[in-house]
Amino acid sequence: MIMEKTKLLTWAVIALFLLNLGTLGFLFVSGPKGHREPGQRPEGPKNLIIEKLHFDIEQIKKYEKLIQWHRANISATEDQIRDSKNALYLHLKQNPIDEKAKDSIINVLASYQKQIETIHFKHFQDIKALCTKEQLDNFNSLTEELARLFSKPLHRR
């Protein structure tokens, strides 16, 4: 009986050891997430646009400046949204809730969302302005993908 338990334990240790080796081998072969080979461009909207529109070096430099402007404006507007949401949710402490103040903050939030969409639209107008006549057909086909490419994924509960 003791011999059988010893054999079982030995086989269990060997199986776990092999499983660990297999896991380590898999991690070693697949490499860390986000690892790229030298010279390989990262995935993302920026490089997708550069590739689809066949931007040259000068266009890429201008595009990168547009990206900086876009990110700064979106970030500032998102900060305002966050602050407004905090103010809105503080109204939950009130009893009764001030409906006019609540509605006012919700209207401010709606205007910030409008600003974000306006910033996005201007960004793509600016990208279009970078395009040569030959690139405009590619830009027009890209516009059909914009909403999918640049929208945040929906949160599932």
Backbone torsions as a table, in degrees:
resi	resn	phi	psi	omega
1	MET	NA	-44.7	178.8
2	ILE	-66.1	-37.0	179.3
3	MET	-62.3	-41.5	179.8
4	GLU	-65.4	-40.5	178.3
5	LYS	-65.5	-37.9	178.9
6	THR	-65.9	-43.6	177.4
7	LYS	-62.2	-44.2	-180.0
8	LEU	-61.6	-44.9	179.4
9	LEU	-64.0	-41.1	178.2
10	THR	-61.2	-47.4	179.2
11	TRP	-64.5	-37.1	178.5
12	ALA	-64.8	-42.0	178.7
13	VAL	-64.3	-42.9	179.1
14	ILE	-63.2	-43.3	-179.5
15	ALA	-63.3	-44.2	179.2
16	LEU	-65.1	-38.8	178.1
17	PHE	-61.4	-45.9	179.5
18	LEU	-65.9	-38.1	177.3
19	LEU	-62.7	-43.3	177.4
20	ASN	-63.5	-42.5	177.9
21	LEU	-61.6	-42.6	178.5
22	GLY	-61.9	-43.0	178.9
23	THR	-63.4	-47.1	178.6
24	LEU	-62.0	-40.6	177.5
25	GLY	-61.5	-43.6	178.7
26	PHE	-61.4	-46.2	-179.8
27	LEU	-64.0	-37.7	179.9
28	PHE	-67.3	-43.0	-177.7
29	VAL	-71.5	-42.9	-176.9
30	SER	-76.9	-22.6	178.0
31	GLY	74.0	170.2	-179.5
32	PRO	-71.8	152.5	177.9
33	LYS	-63.7	143.4	178.5
34	GLY	83.6	-2.6	179.4
35	HIS	-74.4	132.9	178.5
36	ARG	-125.3	151.0	172.8
37	GLU	-70.7	151.9	176.8
38	PRO	-57.1	134.6	179.6
39	GLY	86.9	-11.3	-179.8
40	GLN	-84.9	129.7	-178.5
41	ARG	-79.7	146.5	177.3
42	PRO	-70.2	154.8	176.8
43	GLU	-76.2	157.4	175.3
44	GLY	145.9	169.1	-176.9
45	PRO	-59.8	-39.8	-178.1
46	LYS	-56.2	-54.1	-177.0
47	ASN	-71.3	-30.8	176.3
48	LEU	-61.8	-44.4	179.6
49	ILE	-65.4	-44.4	179.2
50	ILE	-58.3	-44.0	-178.9
51	GLU	-70.2	-45.7	-176.3
52	LYS	-66.7	-33.2	-177.8
53	LEU	-94.3	-5.2	179.0
54	HIS	55.3	49.9	179.7
55	PHE	-66.9	143.2	173.1
56	ASP	-88.5	-180.0	-175.3
57	ILE	-59.4	-43.1	-178.5
58	GLU	-66.0	-41.9	177.6
59	GLN	-64.0	-38.0	179.5
60	ILE	-63.3	-42.0	178.5
61	LYS	-61.3	-44.4	178.7
62	LYS	-66.1	-39.6	179.2
63	TYR	-62.5	-40.9	179.2
64	GLU	-63.5	-34.3	175.0
65	LYS	-67.3	-39.3	176.6
66	LEU	-62.0	-39.4	179.7
67	ILE	-63.2	-43.0	178.6
68	GLN	-59.9	-45.2	178.2
69	TRP	-61.3	-46.0	-177.9
70	HIS	-60.5	-50.2	-178.4
71	ARG	-61.5	-41.8	-179.5
72	ALA	-62.9	-44.2	-178.5
73	ASN	-70.3	-40.4	177.9
74	ILE	-64.9	-44.0	-178.9
75	SER	-61.5	-44.4	179.5
76	ALA	-63.2	-41.1	179.9
77	THR	-69.3	-38.3	177.6
78	GLU	-65.3	-33.9	175.1
79	ASP	-63.0	-41.7	178.2
80	GLN	-65.1	-38.3	177.3
81	ILE	-62.6	-46.0	-179.1
82	ARG	-60.4	-44.3	179.1
83	ASP	-63.6	-40.7	179.8
84	SER	-67.8	-38.0	177.6
85	LYS	-65.2	-39.0	176.8
86	ASN	-61.1	-43.3	178.1
87	ALA	-63.6	-40.3	179.5
88	LEU	-61.3	-48.5	-175.3
89	TYR	-71.9	-18.3	173.5
90	LEU	-66.4	-24.5	178.2
91	HIS	-66.7	-17.3	177.9
92	LEU	-65.9	-20.6	179.0
93	LYS	-74.9	-20.2	-176.9
94	GLN	-77.1	149.6	175.3
95	ASN	-142.9	104.9	2.0
96	PRO	-79.9	162.4	179.9
97	ILE	-75.9	135.5	176.5
98	ASP	-75.1	99.9	-174.3
99	GLU	-64.4	-37.0	-179.9
100	LYS	-65.2	-43.6	179.4
101	ALA	-65.5	-42.5	178.6
102	LYS	-60.5	-48.3	180.0
103	ASP	-63.7	-35.9	178.5
104	SER	-62.8	-44.6	179.3
105	ILE	-66.8	-39.2	177.8
106	ILE	-62.8	-38.0	176.2
107	ASN	-65.5	-37.7	176.7
108	VAL	-63.8	-42.9	177.4
109	LEU	-60.2	-40.6	178.4
110	ALA	-63.7	-38.8	179.3
111	SER	-68.3	-34.5	176.0
112	TYR	-66.2	-39.1	177.4
113	GLN	-64.3	-37.8	176.1
114	LYS	-62.9	-40.9	177.9
115	GLN	-61.0	-42.4	179.8
116	ILE	-60.7	-46.3	-179.9
117	GLU	-64.6	-36.1	177.4
118	THR	-66.0	-40.7	177.4
119	ILE	-62.8	-46.5	178.2
120	HIS	-58.8	-46.9	-176.8
121	PHE	-62.9	-44.5	178.6
122	LYS	-61.7	-39.8	179.0
123	HIS	-57.1	-44.1	-179.3
124	PHE	-74.8	-29.1	171.9
125	GLN	-63.5	-42.3	178.8
126	ASP	-64.7	-38.5	176.4
127	ILE	-63.5	-43.3	179.0
128	LYS	-59.6	-39.5	-179.5
129	ALA	-64.8	-24.7	177.3
130	LEU	-73.9	-22.1	-172.9
131	CYS	-73.8	145.0	170.6
132	THR	-81.2	170.7	178.3
133	LYS	-58.4	-35.8	-179.3
134	GLU	-69.1	-27.2	-177.2
135	GLN	-87.6	-13.2	-175.2
136	LEU	-63.5	-34.8	177.1
137	ASP	-62.7	-41.6	177.1
138	ASN	-64.7	-39.4	178.2
139	PHE	-63.2	-43.7	-179.3
140	ASN	-62.1	-38.4	177.5
141	SER	-72.0	-30.2	177.3
142	LEU	-66.5	-33.3	-178.2
143	THR	-60.3	-25.0	178.9
144	GLU	-71.5	-17.8	-178.4
145	GLU	-103.1	-8.1	-169.9
146	LEU	-58.5	-46.3	-177.3
147	ALA	-61.0	-39.9	179.8
148	ARG	-70.4	-41.6	-174.9
149	LEU	-70.3	-35.8	-169.5
150	PHE	-111.7	8.8	175.8
151	SER	-91.5	147.7	176.6
152	LYS	-74.6	146.3	177.9
153	PRO	-65.5	145.7	178.7
154	LEU	-69.0	139.5	178.5
155	HIS	-81.0	130.2	177.2
156	ARG	-99.2	144.3	179.2
157	ARG	-92.6	NA	NA
